[in-house]
Amino acid sequence: MSRPLVLGNGNVVVCIDKYAQIKNFYYPYPGKEDHVKGHHHKIGVWVEGSFSWTTAPGWNISIKYKKNSLVGETFLTNNSLGVELVINDIVHPEKNIFLKKIKVKNLSNQKKNVRLFLNQHFNIAGENIGDTVFFHPYTNSLVSYQGKRYFLINGFYKKQGFFQYATGAAREGSKEGTFRDAENGWLSGNPIEHGSVDSTVSFDLNLFPGKEETLFFWITIGKNLEEVKTLNRFTLRKTPNQLLLDTEKYWLKWIKRINLDFLNLDKSIVDLFKKSLLIIKTHTSPNGAIIASLDTESMGLKKDNYSYMWPRDGAMISRALDKTGYTEITDAFFNFCKDVISKDGFLYHKYLPDKSIGSSWHPWLKGDKIQLPIQEDETALILRSLWKGYKQNKRRKMLKELYAPLIRKAANFLVDFRDKSTNLPKESYNLWEDKLGVHTFTSCTVYAGLMSAHYFAKEMNKVRDAGKYLKAAKEVKEAILKYLYDRDKGIFVNRIYQDEKGKWNIDHTADISTVYGLFKYRVLDVHDERLTRTMETVLSKLSCPHHSKGFLRFENDNYFRINNSYSGNPWFIASHWVAEYYIIKAKKLDDLKPALEIFDWTVKHALPSGILSEQLDPFTGNSLSYTPLMWSHASFVVAVIEYLKKKKELERNKRTRKRV
């Protein structure tokens, strides 16, 4: 299930589903310790004896972000009940506080007694055992806790606290939870429960015809009771409404740091560009972790999800952040990589937000021989992205801090991890994580990584290192052109790989990454005939019939495949890479139109809140798989920036020709 709203401050992240329910509640890292895991915090409305949860039929729900901010704005209307709710959700940018402002409007022409119910079903640390929830009389609040994880629940309406509350056992035998108490409009007032528990609070409103009232609800988060009580006092002293206003101002200021001329680009594209950066920010941690996705329900990978830091995703996302000036995030990310890189100089498959190694399906053996369980492009792309960021911002102090423990270590690994007979990289897993071999894309990233290391070494006056890395880079490039280009077909292959008998085989699977690696990492000029022929072949096989501007990542892609009559689903990443190809290849302004059409297609297929999924249903165009996916957002940002840069260049050339 998609997450139309993701709100966070680097320590606390709250994800809200399409029913306006809290579906994930992360602390103290984005992606680690989901304290709602498998449950949800329900919202219910009672009107004159009739009750409905927002998951029930009859609700019309619209969810979005307020413009240029991480303030959620949700509209819920139920004509049968005759009520409308407008909810603003925030996570405070500097304090560990989640807050709701809720306006309740009477749509009828009669006075109505309305009760709003908010249910909390925490699953603290994902354990579902040993939780406690109790009423705290000194603060007139509820507190849920286990160990060093505390959540204080409070709120007010007309300067009064909750109307009623209940704590109780949940999903324990026949006891479903206190949310069932709410359905008759009354709560029990039970002051404490432990084990598998939930809690519910209510607010009682008397609404005149056509009138509305406003209430506030908040949860403070910390490691002990005193910490959450202090945050509760802070909320009351500053007032919830002021915290909401402060949060909106914070994000408006944050997004204004973007210093780009959007050149009359359509407003919808600019809006999605800015939303993408805000959404990416919610998936970053102060310790440098950049999480791929906080959607935990797709579970496409058995009992696992995308709540990890993939070095490749992080490297790609860091380009979007560096290009827009958010270097404090990328600095932290590269320091994260410095801390986790192996002593041998490679980065593992993926990492948890606390810097421990994440789960993997890559074995350490191929047959009876040792095989490193890595995707080598993840190590190479860190060097390339770091160099691109350094070239743009020249952070000399950071270069000195990273050269020996990260740059040199990774570069030496890239030099050594090669087949001595071909100079190609040794076999590793591809960027799509499903095939072992020597991939064209991976080889191109190794070339780019080695060239980046060469430039870094020159900056540091490391003459021997610079020469070593340049020599290896040239050898890899020559090997790509010699061994990964099929002269008979006139195209580059996806990969070569050794079978169990040691025989080398060629894989001609059409894959967008093959072409992207060649032009993006400057192995070949974008106008080179070999690259052009390869791209023509790839596009002919990866275009999606129903979504003409959407492209598959590779043919016969079974991941979340809807129908076997199709070769796969359109991916935002693949489509944005095609846009980059058109942009880089453009010689006149009209040549940019295909890229612009892909941007329009992206906007059209985003959720109303601006969230981008990993892929789309090829028939309906609905979001599929993990939603949101940070790589989708980052690839959009990068492609738009490349478009703006190229358009300026072409307009300048056009003016010059006119003067001549």
C-alpha positions as CSV (number, residue, x, y, z in Angstrom):
1,M,0.0,0.0,0.0
2,S,1.3,3.4,-0.9
3,R,2.2,6.1,1.6
4,P,0.7,9.4,0.2
5,L,2.3,11.3,3.1
6,V,5.7,10.9,4.6
7,L,6.7,13.4,7.3
8,G,10.0,13.5,9.2
9,N,12.9,15.3,10.8
10,G,15.7,12.7,10.5
11,N,14.9,11.1,13.9
12,V,11.1,10.6,13.7
13,V,9.3,9.7,10.5
14,V,5.6,9.2,10.3
15,C,3.9,7.6,7.2
16,I,0.2,8.1,6.6
17,D,-1.8,5.8,4.4
18,K,-4.7,6.6,2.0
19,Y,-7.2,6.4,4.8
20,A,-5.4,9.2,6.7
21,Q,-4.2,6.6,9.3
22,I,-0.7,6.4,10.7
23,K,0.9,3.3,9.1
24,N,4.5,3.7,10.1
25,F,6.1,5.5,13.0
26,Y,9.9,5.4,12.9
27,Y,12.2,6.3,15.8
28,P,15.2,6.9,16.3
29,Y,16.1,6.4,12.6
30,P,14.1,6.6,9.3
31,G,13.7,2.9,8.4
32,K,14.7,1.4,11.8
33,E,12.3,0.6,14.6
34,D,8.8,1.0,13.2
35,H,6.7,1.3,16.3
36,V,3.4,0.7,14.4
37,K,4.7,-2.2,12.3
38,G,1.8,-4.3,11.0
39,H,-0.8,-2.1,12.7
40,H,-2.3,1.3,12.1
41,H,-3.7,4.3,14.1
42,K,-7.3,4.6,13.2
43,I,-9.5,7.7,12.9
44,G,-13.3,7.4,13.6
45,V,-16.2,9.8,13.7
46,W,-19.4,9.4,15.8
47,V,-22.4,11.6,14.9
48,E,-25.7,11.3,16.8
49,G,-25.4,7.6,17.3
50,S,-23.9,6.7,13.9
51,F,-20.2,5.7,13.7
52,S,-17.7,5.3,10.9
53,W,-13.9,4.6,10.7
54,T,-12.2,6.4,7.7
55,T,-11.6,2.9,6.2
56,A,-15.3,2.3,5.8
57,P,-17.3,3.1,2.6
58,G,-18.8,6.5,2.4
59,W,-15.6,8.6,2.9
60,N,-14.2,10.8,0.1
61,I,-10.5,11.4,1.0
62,S,-8.0,13.7,-0.7
63,I,-4.4,13.8,0.6
64,K,-1.6,16.2,-0.4
65,Y,1.2,18.3,1.0
66,K,0.8,22.0,1.5
67,K,2.8,23.9,-1.2
68,N,6.6,23.7,-0.7
69,S,6.4,22.1,2.7
70,L,6.3,18.9,4.7
71,V,2.8,19.8,6.1
72,G,0.2,17.3,5.2
73,E,-3.3,18.4,4.3
74,T,-6.0,15.8,4.2
75,F,-9.7,16.4,3.3
76,L,-12.2,13.8,4.4
77,T,-15.9,14.1,3.7
78,N,-18.7,11.8,4.7
79,N,-22.1,12.9,3.3
80,S,-24.0,10.3,5.2
81,L,-22.7,11.6,8.5
82,G,-22.8,15.2,7.3
83,V,-19.3,16.0,8.4
84,E,-16.0,17.2,6.8
85,L,-12.6,16.9,8.4
86,V,-9.5,18.9,7.4
87,I,-6.4,17.5,8.9
88,N,-2.9,19.1,8.9
89,D,-0.1,16.7,10.0
90,I,3.4,17.6,10.8
91,V,6.6,16.2,12.4
92,H,8.3,19.2,14.0
93,P,11.7,19.8,12.1
94,E,13.7,20.1,15.3
95,K,11.8,18.5,18.1
96,N,10.5,14.9,18.3
97,I,6.8,15.9,18.1
98,F,4.1,14.6,15.8
99,L,1.1,16.9,15.7
100,K,-2.3,17.1,14.1
101,K,-4.6,20.0,13.6
102,I,-8.1,18.8,12.9
103,K,-11.0,21.0,11.7
104,V,-14.4,19.3,12.0
105,K,-17.3,20.9,10.0
106,N,-21.0,20.2,10.2
107,L,-22.3,20.0,6.6
108,S,-25.9,19.7,7.6
109,N,-28.5,22.3,8.4
110,Q,-29.0,20.9,11.9
111,K,-27.0,21.2,15.1
112,K,-25.0,18.0,15.7
113,N,-23.1,16.3,18.5
114,V,-19.9,14.9,16.9
115,R,-17.2,12.8,18.6
116,L,-13.8,12.3,17.0
117,F,-11.9,9.2,18.0
118,L,-8.2,8.7,17.5
119,N,-6.8,5.2,18.1
120,Q,-3.2,4.4,18.8
121,H,-2.0,0.8,18.2
122,F,1.7,0.9,18.9
123,N,3.9,-2.1,18.3
124,I,6.9,-0.7,20.1
125,A,10.2,-1.8,18.5
126,G,8.1,-4.2,16.4
127,E,7.9,-6.6,19.3
128,N,4.1,-6.7,19.9
129,I,4.8,-8.0,23.4
130,G,5.6,-6.2,26.7
131,D,4.2,-2.8,25.8
132,T,2.5,-0.7,28.5
133,V,0.0,2.1,28.0
134,F,-1.3,4.1,30.9
135,F,-3.1,7.3,31.8
136,H,-0.7,9.9,33.3
137,P,-2.8,12.2,35.6
138,Y,-0.1,14.9,36.0
139,T,-0.2,15.7,32.3
140,N,-3.7,14.4,31.5
141,S,-2.2,12.3,28.8
142,L,-1.7,8.7,27.8
143,V,1.8,7.2,27.7
144,S,2.8,4.1,25.7
145,Y,6.3,2.7,26.4
146,Q,8.6,-0.2,26.3
147,G,12.2,0.0,27.3
148,K,13.8,3.2,26.1
149,R,10.9,4.1,23.8
150,Y,8.2,6.4,25.1
151,F,5.2,8.0,23.3
152,L,3.1,10.6,25.2
153,I,-0.3,11.2,23.6
154,N,-2.1,14.4,24.3
155,G,-4.5,17.0,22.8
156,F,-7.0,19.6,23.4
157,Y,-10.2,21.2,22.2
158,K,-11.3,24.6,23.6
159,K,-8.4,24.4,26.1
160,Q,-9.8,21.1,27.5
161,G,-8.1,17.8,27.1
162,F,-9.6,14.5,25.9
163,F,-13.3,13.9,26.4
164,Q,-12.7,10.3,27.2
165,Y,-9.9,7.7,26.9
166,A,-9.4,3.9,27.1
167,T,-6.4,1.6,27.3
168,G,-6.8,-2.1,26.7
169,A,-5.5,-5.4,25.3
170,A,-5.4,-5.6,21.5
171,R,-5.2,-8.6,19.3
172,E,-5.0,-10.8,22.4
173,G,-7.5,-13.7,22.3
174,S,-11.0,-12.3,21.8
175,K,-9.9,-8.8,22.6
176,E,-9.5,-6.8,19.4
177,G,-8.6,-3.5,21.0
178,T,-10.1,-0.3,22.5
179,F,-11.1,0.8,19.0
180,R,-14.1,-1.4,19.4
181,D,-15.1,0.6,22.5
182,A,-15.3,3.7,20.4
183,E,-17.9,2.3,18.0
184,N,-20.8,3.0,20.5
185,G,-19.5,6.5,21.1
186,W,-18.1,5.9,24.6
187,L,-14.7,4.9,26.0
188,S,-14.1,2.9,29.2
189,G,-11.6,5.0,31.0
190,N,-9.4,2.0,31.9
191,P,-6.2,3.6,33.1
192,I,-3.6,1.0,32.3
193,E,-2.9,-2.2,30.3
194,H,0.2,-4.1,29.3
195,G,1.2,-6.8,26.8
196,S,-0.2,-6.3,23.3
197,V,-2.1,-3.1,23.8
198,D,-3.8,-0.1,22.2
199,S,-5.4,3.1,23.3
200,T,-8.1,5.4,22.1
201,V,-9.0,9.0,22.9
202,S,-12.0,11.1,22.0
203,F,-13.0,14.7,21.6
204,D,-16.7,15.9,22.0
205,L,-17.9,18.7,19.8
206,N,-21.2,20.4,19.4
207,L,-21.5,21.9,15.9
208,F,-24.0,24.3,14.7
209,P,-25.2,24.0,11.0
210,G,-22.4,24.9,8.6
211,K,-20.0,25.7,11.4
212,E,-16.6,24.1,12.2
213,E,-14.4,23.7,15.3
214,T,-10.7,23.0,15.6
215,L,-8.9,20.6,17.9
216,F,-5.2,19.6,18.3
217,F,-3.6,16.2,18.9
218,W,0.0,15.4,19.4
219,I,2.5,12.6,20.3
220,T,5.9,13.4,21.8
221,I,8.6,10.9,21.4
222,G,11.7,10.1,23.5
223,K,13.7,7.6,25.5
224,N,12.2,8.1,28.9
225,L,9.2,9.6,30.6
226,E,10.9,12.9,31.5
227,E,11.9,13.5,27.9
228,V,8.4,13.1,26.5
229,K,7.0,15.2,29.4
230,T,9.4,18.0,28.6
231,L,8.3,17.9,24.9
232,N,4.7,18.0,26.0
233,R,5.3,21.1,28.1
234,F,7.1,22.7,25.1
235,T,4.1,22.0,22.9
236,L,1.7,23.5,25.4
237,R,3.9,26.5,26.0
238,K,4.6,27.3,22.3
239,T,1.0,26.2,21.4
240,P,0.3,23.5,18.9
241,N,-0.9,26.0,16.3
242,Q,2.4,27.9,16.5
243,L,4.4,24.7,16.1
244,L,2.4,24.0,12.9
245,L,3.1,27.5,11.6
246,D,6.8,27.3,12.6
247,T,7.1,23.9,10.8
248,E,5.6,25.3,7.6
249,K,7.9,28.3,7.7
250,Y,10.9,26.0,8.2
251,W,10.2,24.0,5.1
252,L,9.4,27.0,3.0
253,K,12.8,28.4,3.9
254,W,14.5,25.1,3.3
255,I,13.1,24.7,-0.2
256,K,14.0,28.3,-1.1
257,R,17.7,27.3,-0.9
258,I,17.2,25.9,-4.4
259,N,18.9,28.4,-6.7
260,L,17.6,27.4,-10.1
261,D,16.1,29.3,-13.0
262,F,13.3,27.0,-14.1
263,L,13.0,28.7,-17.6
264,N,9.2,28.8,-17.9
265,L,9.0,25.1,-17.1
266,D,5.4,24.0,-16.5
267,K,4.4,24.8,-12.9
268,S,3.3,21.1,-12.3
269,I,6.9,19.9,-13.1
270,V,8.5,22.6,-10.9
271,D,6.1,21.6,-8.0
272,L,7.0,17.9,-8.3
273,F,10.7,18.8,-8.5
274,K,10.4,20.6,-5.1
275,K,8.2,18.0,-3.6
276,S,10.7,15.4,-4.6
277,L,13.5,17.1,-2.6
278,L,11.3,17.4,0.4
279,I,10.2,13.8,0.3
280,I,13.9,12.7,-0.1
281,K,14.7,14.8,3.0
282,T,12.3,12.7,5.1
283,H,14.2,9.5,4.2
284,T,17.6,10.9,5.4
285,S,19.1,10.6,8.8
286,P,21.6,13.0,10.6
287,N,24.1,10.0,10.6
288,G,24.1,10.0,6.8
289,A,21.8,7.1,6.0
290,I,19.6,7.7,2.9
291,I,16.8,5.1,3.0
292,A,15.4,3.7,-0.3
293,S,11.8,3.6,0.8
294,L,9.8,3.6,4.0
295,D,6.9,1.7,2.5
296,T,6.9,-1.6,4.4
297,E,3.8,-3.2,2.9
298,S,4.8,-4.1,-0.6
299,M,7.0,-6.9,0.7
300,G,8.2,-7.8,-2.8
301,L,11.3,-9.4,-1.3
302,K,9.9,-12.2,0.8
303,K,9.6,-10.9,4.4
304,D,11.7,-7.8,3.8
305,N,11.3,-4.3,2.5
306,Y,13.3,-1.3,1.3
307,S,14.1,0.3,4.6
308,Y,17.8,0.1,4.0
309,M,20.6,2.3,2.7
310,W,21.7,0.9,-0.7
311,P,25.1,2.6,-1.6
312,R,24.0,2.9,-5.2
313,D,20.6,4.5,-4.4
314,G,22.4,6.8,-2.0
315,A,25.0,7.7,-4.6
316,M,22.2,8.5,-7.2
317,I,20.2,10.4,-4.7
318,S,23.2,12.4,-3.5
319,R,23.6,13.8,-7.0
320,A,20.1,15.3,-6.8
321,L,20.9,16.8,-3.4
322,D,24.4,18.1,-4.4
323,K,23.0,19.7,-7.6
324,T,20.4,21.6,-5.5
325,G,22.7,22.7,-2.8
326,Y,21.8,20.4,0.1
327,T,25.5,19.4,0.7
328,E,25.1,18.9,4.5
329,I,23.0,15.8,3.6
330,T,25.5,14.4,1.1
331,D,28.5,15.2,3.4
332,A,26.9,13.0,6.1
333,F,26.1,10.3,3.5
334,F,29.7,10.0,2.3
335,N,30.9,9.9,5.9
336,F,28.4,7.0,6.5
337,C,30.1,5.2,3.5
338,K,33.5,5.9,5.1
339,D,32.4,4.3,8.3
340,V,30.9,1.2,6.7
341,I,33.3,0.4,3.9
342,S,34.9,-3.0,4.3
343,K,38.6,-3.3,5.1
344,D,39.1,-4.7,1.6
345,G,37.6,-1.6,0.0
346,F,34.1,-2.7,-1.1
347,L,30.7,-1.8,0.1
348,Y,28.2,-4.5,0.9
349,H,24.8,-5.0,-0.7
350,K,22.9,-2.7,1.7
351,Y,23.0,-1.3,5.3
352,L,20.6,-0.6,8.1
353,P,20.3,3.0,9.2
354,D,22.4,2.3,12.3
355,K,25.4,1.4,10.0
356,S,25.1,-2.4,10.5
357,I,25.1,-4.7,7.4
358,G,21.6,-5.3,6.0
359,S,20.0,-8.5,4.8
360,S,21.1,-10.0,1.5
361,W,20.3,-12.8,-1.0
362,H,23.7,-12.8,-2.6
363,P,25.7,-16.0,-1.7
364,W,29.4,-16.1,-0.9
365,L,29.8,-19.0,-3.2
366,K,29.4,-19.7,-6.9
367,G,29.4,-23.4,-7.1
368,D,32.3,-24.4,-4.9
369,K,34.3,-21.2,-5.5
370,I,34.3,-18.0,-3.4
371,Q,32.2,-15.2,-4.8
372,L,32.0,-11.8,-3.1
373,P,28.3,-11.0,-2.4
374,I,28.4,-7.5,-3.9
375,Q,27.2,-5.3,-6.6
376,E,30.4,-3.6,-7.6
377,D,28.7,-0.6,-9.1
378,E,27.7,0.4,-5.5
379,T,31.3,0.9,-4.6
380,A,32.2,2.6,-7.9
381,L,29.3,5.0,-7.9
382,I,30.2,6.4,-4.5
383,L,33.5,7.6,-5.9
384,R,31.8,9.1,-9.0
385,S,29.1,10.9,-7.0
386,L,31.6,12.1,-4.4
387,W,33.8,13.6,-7.2
388,K,30.9,15.2,-8.9
389,G,29.8,16.8,-5.7
390,Y,33.4,17.9,-4.9
391,K,33.9,19.4,-8.3
392,Q,30.7,21.5,-7.8
393,N,31.4,22.6,-4.2
394,K,35.1,22.1,-3.6
395,R,34.9,21.0,0.0
396,R,38.7,20.6,0.5
397,K,38.5,19.7,4.2
398,M,36.1,16.9,3.5
399,L,38.4,15.6,0.7
400,K,41.3,15.3,3.2
401,E,39.1,13.5,5.7
402,L,37.8,11.0,3.1
403,Y,40.8,10.4,0.8
404,A,42.6,7.6,2.7
405,P,39.7,5.8,4.5
406,L,37.2,5.9,1.6
407,I,38.5,7.1,-1.8
408,R,41.8,5.4,-1.9
409,K,40.5,2.2,-0.3
410,A,37.6,1.9,-2.8
411,A,39.7,2.8,-5.8
412,N,42.4,0.2,-4.9
413,F,39.6,-2.4,-4.7
414,L,38.3,-1.4,-8.2
415,V,41.9,-1.7,-9.5
416,D,42.4,-5.1,-8.0
417,F,39.0,-6.6,-8.6
418,R,39.6,-7.3,-12.2
419,D,40.2,-10.2,-14.5
420,K,43.9,-10.2,-15.4
421,S,43.3,-11.7,-18.8
422,T,40.7,-9.1,-19.9
423,N,41.1,-6.1,-17.5
424,L,37.3,-6.2,-17.1
425,P,35.9,-6.2,-13.6
426,K,35.4,-9.6,-12.1
427,E,31.9,-11.0,-11.9
428,S,29.5,-9.3,-9.5
429,Y,25.7,-8.8,-9.2
430,N,24.0,-6.2,-11.3
431,L,22.2,-3.0,-10.3
432,W,18.9,-4.8,-10.5
433,E,20.3,-7.4,-8.1
434,D,19.2,-10.5,-9.9
435,K,22.1,-11.6,-12.2
436,L,25.7,-12.4,-11.7
437,G,28.2,-11.6,-14.4
438,V,30.4,-8.9,-16.0
439,H,27.8,-6.2,-16.8
440,T,28.2,-3.3,-19.2
441,F,26.6,-0.9,-16.7
442,T,28.8,-2.1,-13.8
443,S,31.9,-1.9,-16.0
444,C,31.0,1.7,-17.0
445,T,30.6,2.7,-13.4
446,V,34.0,1.1,-12.5
447,Y,35.5,3.2,-15.3
448,A,33.8,6.4,-13.9
449,G,34.9,5.5,-10.3
450,L,38.5,5.0,-11.3
451,M,38.5,8.3,-13.3
452,S,37.0,10.0,-10.2
453,A,39.7,8.5,-8.0
454,H,42.3,9.8,-10.5
455,Y,41.0,13.3,-10.3
456,F,40.9,13.1,-6.5
457,A,44.5,11.9,-6.4
458,K,45.6,14.8,-8.5
459,E,43.8,17.2,-6.2
460,M,45.7,15.7,-3.3
461,N,49.0,15.7,-5.2
462,K,49.2,11.9,-4.9
463,V,51.1,11.4,-8.2
464,R,51.5,7.6,-7.9
465,D,47.9,7.0,-7.0
466,A,46.7,9.3,-9.9
467,G,48.8,7.4,-12.4
468,K,47.6,4.0,-11.1
469,Y,43.9,4.9,-11.3
470,L,44.2,6.5,-14.7
471,K,46.0,3.5,-16.1
472,A,43.3,1.1,-14.7
473,A,40.5,3.3,-16.0
474,K,41.8,3.3,-19.5
475,E,42.3,-0.4,-19.4
476,V,38.7,-0.9,-18.2
477,K,37.3,1.4,-21.0
478,E,39.3,-0.5,-23.7
479,A,38.0,-3.8,-22.3
480,I,34.4,-2.6,-22.4
481,L,34.7,-1.7,-26.1
482,K,36.6,-5.0,-26.9
483,Y,34.6,-7.6,-24.9
484,L,31.2,-6.1,-24.3
485,Y,30.4,-4.9,-27.8
486,D,28.9,-7.5,-30.2
487,R,30.3,-6.6,-33.6
488,D,28.1,-9.0,-35.4
489,K,24.9,-7.4,-34.0
490,G,26.4,-3.9,-33.8
491,I,25.2,-3.4,-30.2
492,F,26.5,-3.6,-26.6
493,V,25.5,-6.7,-24.6
494,N,23.9,-6.7,-21.2
495,R,26.6,-8.9,-19.7
496,I,29.0,-11.8,-20.2
497,Y,29.0,-14.5,-17.6
498,Q,30.6,-17.9,-16.9
499,D,28.5,-21.0,-16.6
500,E,29.2,-23.8,-14.2
501,K,31.6,-25.4,-16.7
502,G,33.6,-22.2,-16.9
503,K,32.4,-21.3,-20.4
504,W,31.7,-17.6,-21.1
505,N,28.3,-16.8,-22.4
506,I,26.7,-13.6,-23.8
507,D,23.4,-12.1,-22.5
508,H,21.7,-9.8,-25.0
509,T,18.8,-8.9,-22.7
510,A,17.7,-5.4,-23.6
511,D,18.3,-3.2,-20.5
512,I,18.1,0.5,-20.2
513,S,21.1,0.5,-17.8
514,T,23.4,-0.8,-20.6
515,V,23.0,2.4,-22.6
516,Y,22.7,4.7,-19.6
517,G,26.1,3.5,-18.3
518,L,27.8,4.1,-21.6
519,F,26.7,7.7,-22.1
520,K,26.2,8.8,-18.5
521,Y,29.7,7.8,-17.4
522,R,31.3,9.0,-20.7
523,V,32.6,5.7,-22.0
524,L,31.2,6.7,-25.3
525,D,29.9,10.0,-26.8
526,V,26.1,10.0,-27.0
527,H,26.3,10.4,-30.8
528,D,28.5,7.3,-31.3
529,E,26.9,5.0,-33.8
530,R,27.5,1.9,-31.6
531,L,25.6,3.6,-28.7
532,T,22.8,4.9,-31.0
533,R,22.2,1.4,-32.4
534,T,22.1,-0.1,-29.0
535,M,19.6,2.5,-27.8
536,E,17.4,1.9,-30.8
537,T,17.3,-1.8,-30.0
538,V,16.7,-1.2,-26.3
539,L,13.9,1.3,-26.9
540,S,12.1,-0.9,-29.4
541,K,11.9,-3.6,-26.7
542,L,11.3,-1.5,-23.6
543,S,8.6,0.9,-24.7
544,C,5.3,0.3,-22.9
545,P,2.4,0.1,-25.4
546,H,-0.2,1.6,-23.0
547,H,2.0,4.2,-21.5
548,S,4.0,5.5,-24.5
549,K,6.2,7.7,-22.4
550,G,7.0,5.0,-19.8
551,F,9.8,2.5,-20.3
552,L,10.7,-0.8,-18.7
553,R,14.1,-1.3,-17.1
554,F,14.7,-4.6,-19.0
555,E,12.8,-7.1,-21.0
556,N,11.0,-10.0,-19.4
557,D,11.1,-8.3,-16.0
558,N,9.1,-10.5,-13.5
559,Y,9.3,-8.2,-10.5
560,F,5.7,-7.2,-9.6
561,R,4.8,-8.3,-13.2
562,I,1.1,-7.9,-13.8
563,N,0.6,-10.1,-16.9
564,N,2.9,-12.5,-18.7
565,S,1.7,-11.1,-22.0
566,Y,3.7,-8.0,-21.1
567,S,7.5,-7.9,-20.9
568,G,7.3,-5.9,-17.6
569,N,6.1,-2.7,-16.0
570,P,7.2,0.9,-16.7
571,W,9.6,2.3,-14.2
572,F,10.1,6.0,-13.4
573,I,13.9,5.5,-13.1
574,A,14.1,3.9,-16.6
575,S,11.9,6.6,-18.1
576,H,13.9,9.4,-16.6
577,W,17.1,7.8,-17.9
578,V,15.6,7.8,-21.4
579,A,14.8,11.5,-20.9
580,E,18.4,12.1,-20.0
581,Y,19.5,10.4,-23.2
582,Y,17.2,12.7,-25.3
583,I,18.5,15.7,-23.4
584,I,22.2,15.0,-23.8
585,K,21.7,14.1,-27.4
586,A,19.7,17.2,-28.3
587,K,21.2,19.6,-30.9
588,K,18.2,22.0,-31.1
589,L,15.4,23.0,-28.8
590,D,12.8,20.8,-30.5
591,D,15.0,17.8,-29.7
592,L,14.1,18.4,-26.0
593,K,10.4,17.7,-26.5
594,P,10.6,13.9,-25.8
595,A,12.2,14.6,-22.5
596,L,9.5,17.2,-21.6
597,E,6.8,14.6,-22.5
598,I,8.4,12.2,-20.0
599,F,8.3,14.9,-17.3
600,D,4.6,15.5,-18.0
601,W,4.0,11.7,-17.9
602,T,5.8,11.6,-14.5
603,V,3.6,14.3,-13.1
604,K,0.5,12.6,-14.4
605,H,1.4,9.3,-12.7
606,A,2.5,10.7,-9.4
607,L,0.0,10.4,-6.5
608,P,-2.0,13.5,-5.9
609,S,0.4,14.3,-3.0
610,G,3.4,14.1,-5.4
611,I,4.7,10.7,-4.3
612,L,6.4,8.6,-7.0
613,S,6.3,4.8,-6.8
614,E,9.0,2.5,-8.1
615,Q,6.9,1.3,-11.1
616,L,3.4,1.4,-12.6
617,D,0.7,-1.0,-13.6
618,P,1.0,-1.0,-17.4
619,F,-2.7,-1.2,-17.9
620,T,-4.1,1.2,-15.3
621,G,-1.1,3.5,-14.7
622,N,-1.6,3.0,-10.9
623,S,1.4,2.9,-8.6
624,L,3.0,-0.5,-8.1
625,S,5.6,-1.7,-5.6
626,Y,7.3,0.5,-3.1
627,T,5.7,4.0,-2.8
628,P,7.5,6.3,-2.4
629,L,10.8,5.3,-3.9
630,M,13.6,7.9,-3.4
631,W,15.5,6.8,-6.5
632,S,12.4,7.6,-8.6
633,H,12.3,11.1,-7.1
634,A,16.1,11.7,-7.4
635,S,16.1,10.5,-11.1
636,F,13.4,13.0,-11.8
637,V,15.3,15.9,-10.1
638,V,18.5,15.0,-12.0
639,A,16.8,14.8,-15.3
640,V,15.0,18.1,-14.9
641,I,18.3,19.8,-14.0
642,E,20.0,18.3,-17.0
643,Y,17.1,19.6,-19.1
644,L,17.4,23.1,-17.8
645,K,21.2,23.1,-18.3
646,K,20.8,21.9,-21.9
647,K,18.0,24.3,-22.7
648,K,20.1,27.2,-21.6
649,E,23.0,26.0,-23.7
650,L,20.8,25.6,-26.8
651,E,19.2,29.0,-26.4
652,R,22.6,30.6,-26.0
653,N,23.8,28.8,-29.2
654,K,20.7,30.0,-31.0
655,R,21.3,33.6,-30.0
656,T,24.9,33.3,-31.1
657,R,24.0,32.0,-34.5
658,K,21.5,34.8,-35.0
659,R,24.2,37.4,-34.2
660,V,26.6,35.8,-36.7
